[in-house]
């Protein structure tokens, strides 16, 4: 299964948390059978928060991509199709990063792995 990892999942991974707070998601992310994907949108969101002093990282922001590549995660760029895609179901948030991640899932055939309660019920979110 192709899985797009939400920012808070990526943050737990870069902190090297031994277990992601949800055991089902932890198993899902650790499984070698699933393709784990990191969106440039999530990297952008983390960079913004880091530069505003709202997010501490374990590695320099410039090295974050290398951390995920070393774990054999795929990187997904944001392109014009993602930016203008009409979602089949709008998310219950106004966060543009959430909307963009869902558009990427819809167009690229992925499921969004998230702990965000507002997104977890969306049809494009992964469910246990």
C-alpha positions in Angstrom: 0.0 0.0 0.0 1.2 3.5 -0.8 1.1 5.7 2.4 1.5 9.5 2.6 2.7 10.3 6.0 1.3 13.4 7.7 3.8 15.9 9.4 3.3 14.7 12.9 4.1 11.1 11.9 7.2 12.3 10.2 8.2 14.4 13.2 8.0 11.3 15.5 10.2 9.4 13.0 12.8 12.1 12.8 12.9 12.3 16.6 13.6 8.5 16.5 10.7 7.8 18.8 10.8 4.1 19.5 7.1 3.8 18.9 4.6 6.1 17.2 1.8 6.8 19.7 -0.7 4.7 17.9 0.4 1.0 17.7 -1.5 0.3 14.5 0.2 3.2 12.8 3.5 2.2 14.2 3.2 -1.3 12.7 2.0 0.1 9.4 5.0 2.5 9.1 7.5 -0.2 10.1 6.1 -2.8 7.6 8.4 -3.2 4.6 5.4 -4.1 2.5 4.2 -0.5 2.4 5.6 2.3 0.4 6.1 5.3 2.7 5.9 8.7 1.0 6.9 12.1 2.2 5.3 15.1 0.6 7.2 18.3 -0.2 4.2 20.0 1.4 5.0 18.4 4.8 8.6 19.3 4.5 7.6 22.9 3.7 5.2 23.0 6.7 7.9 21.7 9.0 10.4 24.2 7.7 8.0 27.1 8.2 7.3 26.1 11.8 11.0 25.5 12.5 12.0 28.9 11.2 9.2 30.5 13.3 10.6 28.9 16.4 7.5 26.7 16.8 9.2 23.4 16.0 12.4 21.9 17.4 14.1 19.3 15.1 16.7 16.7 16.0 18.6 17.4 12.8 19.2 20.6 10.8 16.2 21.4 8.6 18.5 21.0 5.5 19.2 17.4 6.5 15.5 16.4 7.1 15.1 15.1 3.6 18.2 12.9 3.9 16.8 11.4 7.1 13.7 10.2 5.3 15.6 9.0 2.2 17.9 7.0 4.5 14.8 5.2 5.7 13.9 4.4 2.1 10.9 6.7 2.1 9.9 8.2 -1.3 9.7 11.9 -1.8 6.7 13.5 -3.6 6.9 16.9 -5.2 4.0 19.2 -5.3 2.9 20.0 -8.8 0.2 22.0 -10.5 -2.3 19.1 -10.6 -2.1 18.8 -6.8 -2.6 22.5 -6.3 -5.8 22.7 -8.4 -7.4 19.3 -7.8 -11.0 19.3 -6.7 -11.3 16.9 -3.8 -14.2 14.5 -3.9 -14.8 15.4 -0.3 -13.4 18.5 1.3 -11.6 18.2 4.6 -13.2 19.6 7.8 -10.3 21.9 8.3 -9.2 25.1 6.5 -5.5 24.1 6.7 -4.1 24.4 3.1 -1.4 21.8 3.9 -4.1 19.3 4.8 -6.0 20.0 1.7 -2.8 19.6 -0.4 -1.9 16.3 1.2 -5.4 14.9 0.5 -5.2 16.1 -3.1 -1.9 14.2 -3.5 -3.5 11.1 -2.0 -6.5 11.4 -4.4 -4.4 11.9 -7.5 -1.5 9.5 -6.6 -3.5 6.6 -5.3 -2.4 6.8 -1.6 -3.8 6.8 1.8 -3.0 9.6 4.3 -1.6 8.3 7.6 -2.5 10.7 10.3 -3.4 11.1 13.9 -5.3 14.3 13.2 -8.9 13.7 14.3 -10.2 16.1 11.8 -8.6 14.2 8.9 -8.7 10.6 10.3 -12.4 10.2 9.2 -11.8 11.5 5.6 -12.3 8.9 2.9 -8.6 9.3 1.8 -7.2 8.6 5.3 -5.8 5.2 6.2 -8.0 3.3 8.6 -7.1 0.3 10.7 
